[in-house]
Amino acid sequence: MAKGKCTYQVGKAAEGGRTDYVYAVNKKNLPTGEKLKLKKYDKQLRKHVLYTFKDVK
């Protein structure tokens, strides 16, 4: 079977350590092994925090 064009990544907060966000990332736009880093809102801390996303199987 052919592999899909998207890979799923789960975000983990730098401060709280929570995993709140799941993204479907296009493989063409993100080089292999590179982690996606986004500033997102943490509901528990009630402020914006840096989330580091890594691949999920």
C-alpha distance matrix in Angstrom:
0.0 3.8 6.6 9.4 12.7 14.8 15.8 18.3 21.6 24.6 28.1 30.9 34.5 36.7 39.8 39.0 35.8 34.3 30.7 31.0 28.4 24.6 23.1 19.7 20.0 18.4 17.1 19.1 22.3 22.4 22.4 20.5 22.7 25.1 26.2 27.0 30.7 32.3 35.6 35.2 37.7 38.1 39.5 41.3 43.0 43.6 42.9 40.3 38.6 36.1 32.6 30.2 26.6 24.1 20.3 19.4 16.6
3.8 0.0 3.8 6.5 9.4 12.0 13.4 16.4 19.7 23.0 26.3 29.3 32.7 34.8 38.1 37.5 34.4 33.0 29.4 29.5 26.6 22.8 20.8 17.3 17.2 15.1 13.8 15.5 18.8 19.2 19.2 17.8 20.3 22.4 23.7 24.3 28.1 29.6 33.0 32.8 35.6 36.3 37.9 39.8 41.3 41.7 40.8 38.0 36.4 33.8 30.4 28.0 24.4 22.2 18.6 18.2 16.0
6.6 3.8 0.0 3.8 6.7 8.7 9.7 12.8 16.0 19.4 22.6 25.6 29.0 31.0 34.3 33.8 30.7 29.4 25.8 26.0 23.2 19.4 17.4 14.0 13.7 12.0 10.6 12.8 15.9 15.9 16.1 14.5 16.9 18.9 20.0 20.6 24.4 26.0 29.4 29.3 32.1 32.7 34.5 36.3 37.7 38.2 37.2 34.4 32.7 30.0 26.7 24.3 20.6 18.4 14.9 14.7 12.8
9.4 6.5 3.8 0.0 3.8 5.6 7.6 10.6 14.0 17.4 20.5 23.8 27.1 29.3 32.5 32.0 29.2 27.6 23.9 23.6 20.5 16.8 14.5 10.9 10.9 9.2 8.9 11.2 13.8 14.3 15.4 14.5 16.8 18.1 18.8 18.7 22.3 23.5 26.8 26.5 29.2 30.1 31.8 33.9 35.3 35.5 34.5 31.7 30.3 27.8 24.6 22.5 18.9 17.2 14.0 13.9 12.7
12.7 9.4 6.7 3.8 0.0 3.8 7.0 10.3 13.3 16.9 19.5 23.0 25.9 28.0 31.3 31.2 28.5 27.1 23.5 23.1 19.6 16.1 13.2 9.5 8.5 5.9 6.0 7.8 10.3 11.3 12.9 12.8 15.5 16.2 17.0 16.5 20.1 21.1 24.5 24.5 27.5 28.8 30.7 33.1 34.1 34.1 32.8 29.8 28.5 25.9 22.9 21.0 17.5 16.4 13.7 14.5 14.3
14.8 12.0 8.7 5.6 3.8 0.0 3.8 6.6 9.7 13.2 15.8 19.3 22.3 24.6 27.7 27.5 24.9 23.3 19.7 19.2 15.9 12.3 9.5 5.8 5.3 4.5 5.7 8.7 9.9 10.2 12.3 12.1 14.1 14.4 14.4 13.7 17.1 18.0 21.3 21.1 24.0 25.1 27.0 29.3 30.4 30.4 29.3 26.3 25.0 22.6 19.5 17.7 14.1 13.3 10.7 11.4 11.9
15.8 13.4 9.7 7.6 7.0 3.8 0.0 3.8 6.6 10.2 13.1 16.4 19.6 21.7 25.0 24.6 21.8 20.5 16.9 17.0 13.9 10.4 8.2 5.6 5.3 6.4 6.5 10.2 10.9 9.8 11.5 10.6 11.6 12.2 11.9 11.8 15.2 16.5 19.9 19.7 22.5 23.2 25.2 27.1 28.3 28.7 27.6 24.7 23.0 20.5 17.1 15.0 11.3 9.9 7.0 7.8 8.6
18.3 16.4 12.8 10.6 10.3 6.6 3.8 0.0 3.8 6.9 10.1 13.4 16.7 19.2 22.2 21.5 18.7 17.0 13.4 13.4 10.5 6.9 5.6 4.5 6.1 8.8 9.8 13.3 13.2 11.8 13.9 12.9 12.9 13.1 11.7 11.1 14.0 14.9 17.8 17.1 19.6 20.0 21.8 23.6 25.0 25.5 24.7 22.1 20.4 18.3 14.7 13.0 9.3 8.3 6.0 5.8 7.7
21.6 19.7 16.0 14.0 13.3 9.7 6.6 3.8 0.0 3.8 6.6 9.8 13.1 15.5 18.5 18.1 15.3 14.0 10.5 11.1 8.4 5.7 5.3 6.4 7.1 10.5 11.2 14.5 13.5 11.4 13.4 12.5 11.6 11.2 8.9 8.3 10.8 12.0 14.8 14.4 17.0 17.1 19.3 20.9 21.9 22.7 21.7 19.1 17.1 14.8 11.1 9.3 5.6 5.1 4.4 5.5 8.8
24.6 23.0 19.4 17.4 16.9 13.2 10.2 6.9 3.8 0.0 3.8 6.7 10.1 12.9 15.6 14.6 11.8 10.2 6.7 7.7 5.9 4.5 6.5 9.1 10.4 14.0 14.9 18.1 16.8 14.6 16.5 15.6 14.0 13.4 10.3 9.6 10.8 11.5 13.6 12.6 14.6 14.1 16.1 17.4 18.6 19.7 19.1 16.9 14.8 13.0 9.2 8.1 5.2 5.7 6.6 6.6 10.1
28.1 26.3 22.6 20.5 19.5 15.8 13.1 10.1 6.6 3.8 0.0 3.8 6.6 9.5 12.2 11.6 9.4 8.1 5.5 6.5 5.2 6.3 8.0 11.3 12.0 15.7 16.7 19.5 17.5 15.1 17.2 16.8 14.9 13.4 9.7 8.5 8.3 8.6 10.2 9.4 11.5 11.1 13.7 14.9 15.5 16.6 15.7 13.3 11.0 9.2 5.5 5.3 4.1 6.7 9.2 10.0 13.7
30.9 29.3 25.6 23.8 23.0 19.3 16.4 13.4 9.8 6.7 3.8 0.0 3.8 6.5 9.0 8.4 5.7 5.5 4.5 7.1 7.8 9.6 11.8 15.0 15.6 19.2 19.9 22.6 20.6 17.9 19.5 18.9 16.3 14.9 11.2 10.7 9.6 10.2 10.9 10.3 11.7 10.2 12.9 13.2 13.6 15.5 14.6 12.8 9.9 8.5 5.3 5.4 6.3 8.3 11.3 12.0 15.6
34.5 32.7 29.0 27.1 25.9 22.3 19.6 16.7 13.1 10.1 6.6 3.8 0.0 3.8 5.6 5.6 4.7 5.4 6.5 8.2 9.4 12.2 14.1 17.6 18.1 21.7 22.6 25.0 22.5 20.0 21.7 21.5 18.9 16.9 13.2 12.2 9.9 9.7 9.1 8.6 9.5 7.8 10.9 10.9 10.4 12.5 11.4 9.7 6.6 6.0 4.5 6.6 8.9 11.5 14.8 15.7 19.4
36.7 34.8 31.0 29.3 28.0 24.6 21.7 19.2 15.5 12.9 9.5 6.5 3.8 0.0 3.8 6.1 5.9 8.3 10.0 11.9 13.0 15.5 17.0 20.3 20.2 23.5 24.1 26.2 23.6 20.8 22.0 21.9 19.0 16.9 13.4 12.9 10.2 10.6 9.9 10.7 11.7 10.2 13.6 13.0 11.6 13.9 12.2 10.6 6.8 5.7 6.0 7.2 10.5 12.9 16.5 17.9 21.5
39.8 38.1 34.3 32.5 31.3 27.7 25.0 22.2 18.5 15.6 12.2 9.0 5.6 3.8 0.0 3.8 5.8 8.3 11.2 12.8 14.7 17.7 19.7 23.2 23.4 26.9 27.6 29.7 27.1 24.4 25.8 25.7 22.7 20.7 17.2 16.5 13.6 13.3 11.7 11.8 11.6 9.4 12.2 10.8 8.9 11.8 10.6 10.1 7.0 7.9 8.9 10.9 13.9 16.3 19.8 20.8 24.3
39.0 37.5 33.8 32.0 31.2 27.5 24.6 21.5 18.1 14.6 11.6 8.4 5.6 6.1 3.8 0.0 3.8 5.5 9.0 10.7 13.4 16.5 19.1 22.7 23.5 27.1 28.1 30.5 28.1 25.5 27.1 26.7 23.8 22.1 18.5 17.8 15.3 14.8 13.3 12.3 11.5 8.3 10.2 8.2 7.6 10.9 11.0 11.2 8.7 10.1 9.9 12.0 14.3 16.4 19.5 19.8 23.1
35.8 34.4 30.7 29.2 28.5 24.9 21.8 18.7 15.3 11.8 9.4 5.7 4.7 5.9 5.8 3.8 0.0 3.8 6.7 9.6 11.9 14.4 17.1 20.5 21.3 24.9 25.5 28.3 26.2 23.4 24.7 23.9 20.9 19.7 16.1 15.9 14.1 14.3 13.8 12.9 12.9 10.1 12.2 10.8 10.9 14.0 13.8 13.3 10.3 10.4 9.0 10.1 11.8 13.3 16.2 16.4 19.7
34.3 33.0 29.4 27.6 27.1 23.3 20.5 17.0 14.0 10.2 8.1 5.5 5.4 8.3 8.3 5.5 3.8 0.0 3.8 6.2 9.2 11.9 15.0 18.5 19.9 23.7 24.7 27.6 25.6 23.2 24.9 24.2 21.6 20.4 16.7 16.0 14.5 14.1 13.5 11.7 11.3 8.3 9.8 8.9 10.3 12.7 13.2 12.8 10.7 11.2 9.2 10.7 11.6 13.3 15.7 15.3 18.5
30.7 29.4 25.8 23.9 23.5 19.7 16.9 13.4 10.5 6.7 5.5 4.5 6.5 10.0 11.2 9.0 6.7 3.8 0.0 3.8 6.1 8.3 11.6 14.9 16.6 20.3 21.5 24.5 22.8 20.5 22.4 21.7 19.4 18.4 14.8 13.9 13.3 12.9 13.2 11.2 11.6 9.5 11.0 11.3 13.0 14.7 14.9 13.9 11.9 11.7 8.6 9.6 9.3 10.8 12.7 12.1 15.2
31.0 29.5 26.0 23.6 23.1 19.2 17.0 13.4 11.1 7.7 6.5 7.1 8.2 11.9 12.8 10.7 9.6 6.2 3.8 0.0 3.8 7.0 10.3 13.8 15.9 19.7 21.5 24.3 22.4 20.7 23.2 22.9 21.1 19.8 16.2 14.4 13.7 12.4 12.3 9.5 9.5 8.0 8.9 10.3 12.4 13.1 13.6 12.6 11.6 12.0 9.2 11.1 10.5 12.7 14.3 13.6 16.7
28.4 26.6 23.2 20.5 19.6 15.9 13.9 10.5 8.4 5.9 5.2 7.8 9.4 13.0 14.7 13.4 11.9 9.2 6.1 3.8 0.0 3.8 6.6 10.3 12.3 16.1 18.1 20.8 18.9 17.4 20.2 20.2 18.9 17.4 14.0 11.9 11.7 10.4 11.1 8.7 9.9 9.8 11.3 13.4 15.0 15.2 14.9 13.1 12.2 11.7 8.6 10.0 8.6 10.9 12.2 12.0 15.2
24.6 22.8 19.4 16.8 16.1 12.3 10.4 6.9 5.7 4.5 6.3 9.6 12.2 15.5 17.7 16.5 14.4 11.9 8.3 7.0 3.8 0.0 3.8 7.0 9.5 13.2 15.2 18.2 16.8 15.4 18.2 17.9 17.1 16.1 13.2 11.4 12.4 11.9 13.6 11.7 13.5 13.6 15.0 17.1 18.7 19.0 18.6 16.6 15.4 14.3 10.8 11.0 8.3 9.6 9.8 9.3 12.2
23.1 20.8 17.4 14.5 13.2 9.5 8.2 5.6 5.3 6.5 8.0 11.8 14.1 17.0 19.7 19.1 17.1 15.0 11.6 10.3 6.6 3.8 0.0 3.8 6.0 9.6 12.0 14.7 13.2 12.4 15.5 15.7 15.6 14.3 12.0 9.7 11.5 11.0 13.5 12.3 14.8 15.8 17.5 19.9 21.1 21.0 20.1 17.5 16.5 14.9 11.6 11.3 8.3 9.7 9.6 10.0 12.7
19.7 17.3 14.0 10.9 9.5 5.8 5.6 4.5 6.4 9.1 11.3 15.0 17.6 20.3 23.2 22.7 20.5 18.5 14.9 13.8 10.3 7.0 3.8 0.0 3.8 6.7 9.3 12.1 11.4 11.2 14.2 14.4 15.1 14.4 13.0 11.2 13.8 13.8 16.6 15.8 18.4 19.5 21.2 23.7 24.9 24.8 23.8 21.1 20.1 18.1 15.0 14.1 10.7 11.1 9.8 10.2 12.0
20.0 17.2 13.7 10.9 8.5 5.3 5.3 6.1 7.1 10.4 12.0 15.6 18.1 20.2 23.4 23.5 21.3 19.9 16.6 15.9 12.3 9.5 6.0 3.8 0.0 3.8 6.3 8.7 7.7 7.4 10.6 11.4 12.6 11.5 10.7 9.0 12.1 12.8 16.1 16.2 19.3 20.8 23.0 25.4 26.1 26.0 24.5 21.3 20.1 17.6 14.8 13.3 10.2 10.5 9.5 11.2 13.2
18.4 15.1 12.0 9.2 5.9 4.5 6.4 8.8 10.5 14.0 15.7 19.2 21.7 23.5 26.9 27.1 24.9 23.7 20.3 19.7 16.1 13.2 9.6 6.7 3.8 0.0 3.8 5.5 5.6 6.8 9.7 10.9 13.1 12.4 12.7 11.5 14.8 15.6 19.1 19.5 22.7 24.4 26.6 29.1 29.7 29.5 27.8 24.6 23.4 20.8 18.1 16.5 13.5 13.4 11.9 13.7 15.0
17.1 13.8 10.6 8.9 6.0 5.7 6.5 9.8 11.2 14.9 16.7 19.9 22.6 24.1 27.6 28.1 25.5 24.7 21.5 21.5 18.1 15.2 12.0 9.3 6.3 3.8 0.0 3.8 5.6 5.5 7.0 7.6 10.4 10.6 11.9 11.7 15.4 17.1 20.8 21.6 25.0 26.4 28.8 31.0 31.5 31.6 29.8 26.5 24.9 21.8 19.2 16.8 13.8 12.9 11.1 13.4 14.3
19.1 15.5 12.8 11.2 7.8 8.7 10.2 13.3 14.5 18.1 19.5 22.6 25.0 26.2 29.7 30.5 28.3 27.6 24.5 24.3 20.8 18.2 14.7 12.1 8.7 5.5 3.8 0.0 3.8 5.7 7.0 9.0 12.3 11.9 13.7 13.3 16.7 18.3 21.9 23.1 26.6 28.4 31.0 33.4 33.6 33.5 31.4 27.9 26.5 23.4 21.2 19.0 16.4 15.9 14.6 17.1 18.1
22.3 18.8 15.9 13.8 10.3 9.9 10.9 13.2 13.5 16.8 17.5 20.6 22.5 23.6 27.1 28.1 26.2 25.6 22.8 22.4 18.9 16.8 13.2 11.4 7.7 5.6 5.6 3.8 0.0 3.8 6.6 9.6 12.1 10.5 11.8 10.7 13.7 15.0 18.6 20.0 23.6 25.7 28.4 30.8 30.7 30.5 28.2 24.6 23.3 20.3 18.4 16.6 14.5 14.8 14.3 17.2 18.9
22.4 19.2 15.9 14.3 11.3 10.2 9.8 11.8 11.4 14.6 15.1 17.9 20.0 20.8 24.4 25.5 23.4 23.2 20.5 20.7 17.4 15.4 12.4 11.2 7.4 6.8 5.5 5.7 3.8 0.0 3.8 6.5 8.5 6.8 8.3 7.9 11.3 13.4 17.2 18.8 22.5 24.1 27.0 29.1 28.9 29.1 26.8 23.2 21.4 18.1 16.1 13.7 11.7 11.6 11.5 14.7 16.8
22.4 19.2 16.1 15.4 12.9 12.3 11.5 13.9 13.4 16.5 17.2 19.5 21.7 22.0 25.8 27.1 24.7 24.9 22.4 23.2 20.2 18.2 15.5 14.2 10.6 9.7 7.0 7.0 6.6 3.8 0.0 3.8 6.4 5.7 8.8 9.9 13.2 16.0 19.7 21.6 25.3 26.6 29.8 31.5 31.2 31.7 29.3 25.8 23.6 20.0 18.1 15.1 13.4 12.4 12.2 15.6 17.3
20.5 17.8 14.5 14.5 12.8 12.1 10.6 12.9 12.5 15.6 16.8 18.9 21.5 21.9 25.7 26.7 23.9 24.2 21.7 22.9 20.2 17.9 15.7 14.4 11.4 10.9 7.6 9.0 9.6 6.5 3.8 0.0 3.8 5.6 8.7 10.9 14.4 17.5 21.2 22.8 26.3 27.1 30.1 31.5 31.5 32.4 30.3 26.9 24.4 20.8 18.5 15.1 13.0 11.1 10.2 13.5 14.7
22.7 20.3 16.9 16.8 15.5 14.1 11.6 12.9 11.6 14.0 14.9 16.3 18.9 19.0 22.7 23.8 20.9 21.6 19.4 21.1 18.9 17.1 15.6 15.1 12.6 13.1 10.4 12.3 12.1 8.5 6.4 3.8 0.0 3.8 6.4 9.6 12.7 16.2 19.7 21.4 24.7 25.1 28.3 29.3 29.1 30.4 28.4 25.1 22.3 18.7 16.3 12.7 11.0 8.7 8.7 12.2 13.9
25.1 22.4 18.9 18.1 16.2 14.4 12.2 13.1 11.2 13.4 13.4 14.9 16.9 16.9 20.7 22.1 19.7 20.4 18.4 19.8 17.4 16.1 14.3 14.4 11.5 12.4 10.6 11.9 10.5 6.8 5.7 5.6 3.8 0.0 3.8 6.6 9.5 13.0 16.5 18.5 22.1 22.8 26.1 27.3 26.9 27.9 25.5 22.1 19.4 15.7 13.8 10.4 9.3 8.4 9.6 13.4 15.8
26.2 23.7 20.0 18.8 17.0 14.4 11.9 11.7 8.9 10.3 9.7 11.2 13.2 13.4 17.2 18.5 16.1 16.7 14.8 16.2 14.0 13.2 12.0 13.0 10.7 12.7 11.9 13.7 11.8 8.3 8.8 8.7 6.4 3.8 0.0 3.8 6.4 9.9 13.3 15.1 18.5 19.1 22.4 23.5 23.1 24.2 22.0 18.7 15.9 12.3 10.1 6.6 5.7 5.7 8.2 11.8 14.9
27.0 24.3 20.6 18.7 16.5 13.7 11.8 11.1 8.3 9.6 8.5 10.7 12.2 12.9 16.5 17.8 15.9 16.0 13.9 14.4 11.9 11.4 9.7 11.2 9.0 11.5 11.7 13.3 10.7 7.9 9.9 10.9 9.6 6.6 3.8 0.0 3.8 6.6 10.3 12.1 15.7 16.8 20.1 21.7 21.3 21.8 19.5 16.1 13.8 10.4 8.3 5.9 5.1 7.1 9.5 12.7 16.1
30.7 28.1 24.4 22.3 20.1 17.1 15.2 14.0 10.8 10.8 8.3 9.6 9.9 10.2 13.6 15.3 14.1 14.5 13.3 13.7 11.7 12.4 11.5 13.8 12.1 14.8 15.4 16.7 13.7 11.3 13.2 14.4 12.7 9.5 6.4 3.8 0.0 3.8 7.0 9.4 13.0 14.3 17.8 19.3 18.4 18.9 16.3 12.7 10.4 6.8 5.7 4.6 6.2 9.2 12.4 15.2 18.8
32.3 29.6 26.0 23.5 21.1 18.0 16.5 14.9 12.0 11.5 8.6 10.2 9.7 10.6 13.3 14.8 14.3 14.1 12.9 12.4 10.4 11.9 11.0 13.8 12.8 15.6 17.1 18.3 15.0 13.4 16.0 17.5 16.2 13.0 9.9 6.6 3.8 0.0 3.8 6.1 9.9 11.8 15.3 17.3 16.3 16.2 13.5 9.8 8.4 5.8 5.3 6.7 8.1 11.7 14.6 16.9 20.6
35.6 33.0 29.4 26.8 24.5 21.3 19.9 17.8 14.8 13.6 10.2 10.9 9.1 9.9 11.7 13.3 13.8 13.5 13.2 12.3 11.1 13.6 13.5 16.6 16.1 19.1 20.8 21.9 18.6 17.2 19.7 21.2 19.7 16.5 13.3 10.3 7.0 3.8 0.0 3.8 7.0 9.3 12.8 14.8 13.4 12.9 9.9 6.2 5.4 4.4 5.8 8.8 10.8 14.6 17.7 19.6 23.3
35.2 32.8 29.3 26.5 24.5 21.1 19.7 17.1 14.4 12.6 9.4 10.3 8.6 10.7 11.8 12.3 12.9 11.7 11.2 9.5 8.7 11.7 12.3 15.8 16.2 19.5 21.6 23.1 20.0 18.8 21.6 22.8 21.4 18.5 15.1 12.1 9.4 6.1 3.8 0.0 3.8 6.5 9.6 12.1 11.4 10.5 8.4 5.3 5.7 6.4 6.5 10.0 11.3 15.1 17.8 19.0 22.6
37.7 35.6 32.1 29.2 27.5 24.0 22.5 19.6 17.0 14.6 11.5 11.7 9.5 11.7 11.6 11.5 12.9 11.3 11.6 9.5 9.9 13.5 14.8 18.4 19.3 22.7 25.0 26.6 23.6 22.5 25.3 26.3 24.7 22.1 18.5 15.7 13.0 9.9 7.0 3.8 0.0 3.8 6.2 9.1 8.5 7.0 5.6 4.2 6.1 8.6 9.1 12.8 14.3 17.8 20.4 21.2 24.7
38.1 36.3 32.7 30.1 28.8 25.1 23.2 20.0 17.1 14.1 11.1 10.2 7.8 10.2 9.4 8.3 10.1 8.3 9.5 8.0 9.8 13.6 15.8 19.5 20.8 24.4 26.4 28.4 25.7 24.1 26.6 27.1 25.1 22.8 19.1 16.8 14.3 11.8 9.3 6.5 3.8 0.0 3.8 5.6 5.6 5.6 5.7 5.9 6.4 9.2 9.2 12.8 14.4 17.6 20.2 20.6 24.0
39.5 37.9 34.5 31.8 30.7 27.0 25.2 21.8 19.3 16.1 13.7 12.9 10.9 13.6 12.2 10.2 12.2 9.8 11.0 8.9 11.3 15.0 17.5 21.2 23.0 26.6 28.8 31.0 28.4 27.0 29.8 30.1 28.3 26.1 22.4 20.1 17.8 15.3 12.8 9.6 6.2 3.8 0.0 3.8 5.7 5.0 7.3 8.8 10.0 13.0 12.8 16.2 17.3 20.3 22.6 22.4 25.5
41.3 39.8 36.3 33.9 33.1 29.3 27.1 23.6 20.9 17.4 14.9 13.2 10.9 13.0 10.8 8.2 10.8 8.9 11.3 10.3 13.4 17.1 19.9 23.7 25.4 29.1 31.0 33.4 30.8 29.1 31.5 31.5 29.3 27.3 23.5 21.7 19.3 17.3 14.8 12.1 9.1 5.6 3.8 0.0 3.8 5.5 8.3 10.5 10.8 13.9 13.8 17.0 18.5 21.2 23.6 23.3 26.4
43.0 41.3 37.7 35.3 34.1 30.4 28.3 25.0 21.9 18.6 15.5 13.6 10.4 11.6 8.9 7.6 10.9 10.3 13.0 12.4 15.0 18.7 21.1 24.9 26.1 29.7 31.5 33.6 30.7 28.9 31.2 31.5 29.1 26.9 23.1 21.3 18.4 16.3 13.4 11.4 8.5 5.6 5.7 3.8 0.0 3.8 5.6 8.3 8.7 12.2 13.1 16.5 18.7 21.6 24.5 24.7 28.1
43.6 41.7 38.2 35.5 34.1 30.4 28.7 25.5 22.7 19.7 16.6 15.5 12.5 13.9 11.8 10.9 14.0 12.7 14.7 13.1 15.2 19.0 21.0 24.8 26.0 29.5 31.6 33.5 30.5 29.1 31.7 32.4 30.4 27.9 24.2 21.8 18.9 16.2 12.9 10.5 7.0 5.6 5.0 5.5 3.8 0.0 3.8 7.2 9.2 12.9 14.1 17.8 19.8 23.0 25.8 26.1 29.5
42.9 40.8 37.2 34.5 32.8 29.3 27.6 24.7 21.7 19.1 15.7 14.6 11.4 12.2 10.6 11.0 13.8 13.2 14.9 13.6 14.9 18.6 20.1 23.8 24.5 27.8 29.8 31.4 28.2 26.8 29.3 30.3 28.4 25.5 22.0 19.5 16.3 13.5 9.9 8.4 5.6 5.7 7.3 8.3 5.6 3.8 0.0 3.8 6.4 10.2 12.1 15.9 18.2 21.7 24.7 25.6 29.2
40.3 38.0 34.4 31.7 29.8 26.3 24.7 22.1 19.1 16.9 13.3 12.8 9.7 10.6 10.1 11.2 13.3 12.8 13.9 12.6 13.1 16.6 17.5 21.1 21.3 24.6 26.5 27.9 24.6 23.2 25.8 26.9 25.1 22.1 18.7 16.1 12.7 9.8 6.2 5.3 4.2 5.9 8.8 10.5 8.3 7.2 3.8 0.0 3.8 7.0 9.2 13.0 15.3 19.0 22.1 23.3 27.0
38.6 36.4 32.7 30.3 28.5 25.0 23.0 20.4 17.1 14.8 11.0 9.9 6.6 6.8 7.0 8.7 10.3 10.7 11.9 11.6 12.2 15.4 16.5 20.1 20.1 23.4 24.9 26.5 23.3 21.4 23.6 24.4 22.3 19.4 15.9 13.8 10.4 8.4 5.4 5.7 6.1 6.4 10.0 10.8 8.7 9.2 6.4 3.8 0.0 3.8 6.3 9.8 12.7 16.1 19.5 21.0 24.7
36.1 33.8 30.0 27.8 25.9 22.6 20.5 18.3 14.8 13.0 9.2 8.5 6.0 5.7 7.9 10.1 10.4 11.2 11.7 12.0 11.7 14.3 14.9 18.1 17.6 20.8 21.8 23.4 20.3 18.1 20.0 20.8 18.7 15.7 12.3 10.4 6.8 5.8 4.4 6.4 8.6 9.2 13.0 13.9 12.2 12.9 10.2 7.0 3.8 0.0 3.8 6.6 9.8 13.3 16.8 18.7 22.5
32.6 30.4 26.7 24.6 22.9 19.5 17.1 14.7 11.1 9.2 5.5 5.3 4.5 6.0 8.9 9.9 9.0 9.2 8.6 9.2 8.6 10.8 11.6 15.0 14.8 18.1 19.2 21.2 18.4 16.1 18.1 18.5 16.3 13.8 10.1 8.3 5.7 5.3 5.8 6.5 9.1 9.2 12.8 13.8 13.1 14.1 12.1 9.2 6.3 3.8 0.0 3.8 6.4 9.9 13.2 15.0 18.8
30.2 28.0 24.3 22.5 21.0 17.7 15.0 13.0 9.3 8.1 5.3 5.4 6.6 7.2 10.9 12.0 10.1 10.7 9.6 11.1 10.0 11.0 11.3 14.1 13.3 16.5 16.8 19.0 16.6 13.7 15.1 15.1 12.7 10.4 6.6 5.9 4.6 6.7 8.8 10.0 12.8 12.8 16.2 17.0 16.5 17.8 15.9 13.0 9.8 6.6 3.8 0.0 3.8 6.7 10.4 12.7 16.4
26.6 24.4 20.6 18.9 17.5 14.1 11.3 9.3 5.6 5.2 4.1 6.3 8.9 10.5 13.9 14.3 11.8 11.6 9.3 10.5 8.6 8.3 8.3 10.7 10.2 13.5 13.8 16.4 14.5 11.7 13.4 13.0 11.0 9.3 5.7 5.1 6.2 8.1 10.8 11.3 14.3 14.4 17.3 18.5 18.7 19.8 18.2 15.3 12.7 9.8 6.4 3.8 0.0 3.8 7.0 9.3 13.0
24.1 22.2 18.4 17.2 16.4 13.3 9.9 8.3 5.1 5.7 6.7 8.3 11.5 12.9 16.3 16.4 13.3 13.3 10.8 12.7 10.9 9.6 9.7 11.1 10.5 13.4 12.9 15.9 14.8 11.6 12.4 11.1 8.7 8.4 5.7 7.1 9.2 11.7 14.6 15.1 17.8 17.6 20.3 21.2 21.6 23.0 21.7 19.0 16.1 13.3 9.9 6.7 3.8 0.0 3.8 6.6 10.1
20.3 18.6 14.9 14.0 13.7 10.7 7.0 6.0 4.4 6.6 9.2 11.3 14.8 16.5 19.8 19.5 16.2 15.7 12.7 14.3 12.2 9.8 9.6 9.8 9.5 11.9 11.1 14.6 14.3 11.5 12.2 10.2 8.7 9.6 8.2 9.5 12.4 14.6 17.7 17.8 20.4 20.2 22.6 23.6 24.5 25.8 24.7 22.1 19.5 16.8 13.2 10.4 7.0 3.8 0.0 3.8 6.7
19.4 18.2 14.7 13.9 14.5 11.4 7.8 5.8 5.5 6.6 10.0 12.0 15.7 17.9 20.8 19.8 16.4 15.3 12.1 13.6 12.0 9.3 10.0 10.2 11.2 13.7 13.4 17.1 17.2 14.7 15.6 13.5 12.2 13.4 11.8 12.7 15.2 16.9 19.6 19.0 21.2 20.6 22.4 23.3 24.7 26.1 25.6 23.3 21.0 18.7 15.0 12.7 9.3 6.6 3.8 0.0 3.8
16.6 16.0 12.8 12.7 14.3 11.9 8.6 7.7 8.8 10.1 13.7 15.6 19.4 21.5 24.3 23.1 19.7 18.5 15.2 16.7 15.2 12.2 12.7 12.0 13.2 15.0 14.3 18.1 18.9 16.8 17.3 14.7 13.9 15.8 14.9 16.1 18.8 20.6 23.3 22.6 24.7 24.0 25.5 26.4 28.1 29.5 29.2 27.0 24.7 22.5 18.8 16.4 13.0 10.1 6.7 3.8 0.0
